[in-house]
Amino acid sequence: MSNERESVKVLQECIDLQIRKSQDYQNPNSNVKQAMHYRRGVDSIHDTMHGKMLRAQSLLESGETANFESLEDTYKDLINYASFAVSYIRGKMEGQNPDLDYLNRPIQDSEFPYVGRSSTAYDDQFAEDESNG
């Protein structure tokens, strides 16, 4: 049970880290919004996560202690970037364009209008369709 509690502690540390870093990246005196960092939406976030995974692999293979960002720091960053990806998929990231999908492609009305949108949007529409029909 103590391992589970430790993992929750790690998640809280990630929350605290995300809040501290957001003060640097989304300064109230700047017009730069969080979504602007990800030109290709979730694909850009995924690229960043992939880079973090390569860094972790390098640290694991070298068996050496990092001078700046530790293996633990790298994994915490991965947790936070994963939360950014989910936020983007949901269309809830600050500065995200609601006319673009999770890959920043224009949303098109088609016979598959929910492709690329969050499951919540699909579920809401499905429930509405069921009640009407």
C-alpha positions, 0 to 999 in steps of 0.5 A, a space after each residue: 500500500 505504501 507504493 500506491 501512496 508514493 505514486 500519489 505523492 509523485 503525482 502531487 509533485 508533478 502538479 506542483 512542478 507544472 504550476 511552477 513551470 507554467 508561471 515561466 511559460 505562460 506569464 500573464 505579461 505575455 500574449 503566448 498561450 500554452 497551445 502555441 507551443 504545440 504547432 501540430 497539436 498532440 503530435 508536437 507534444 508526442 515529439 517532446 515526450 519521445 525526446 524525453 523517453 530518449 533522454 531517459 534511455 540514455 541515462 539508463 544506459 549510461 548508468 551515470 548521474 545527470 548534471 542537470 535533469 535527473 531520471 526522476 525529473 525526466 519521468 515527472 516531465 513525461 507525466 506532465 506532458 501526458 496530461 498536456 496531451 489529454 488536455 489538448 485532445 479534450 480541446 481544453 488547453 489555453 489558447 487552443 483553436 476550437 476550429 482545429 482538431 487535436 492535430 491542429 487540422 481544420 475540423 470538417 463537417 463530414 459523415 464522421 464529424 467526431 473523428 479527431 475530437 474528444 470522446 466527451 464530445 462524441 458521448 454528448 452527441 450520442 446521448 443527444 441522438 439517443 434521446 431524440 430517437 
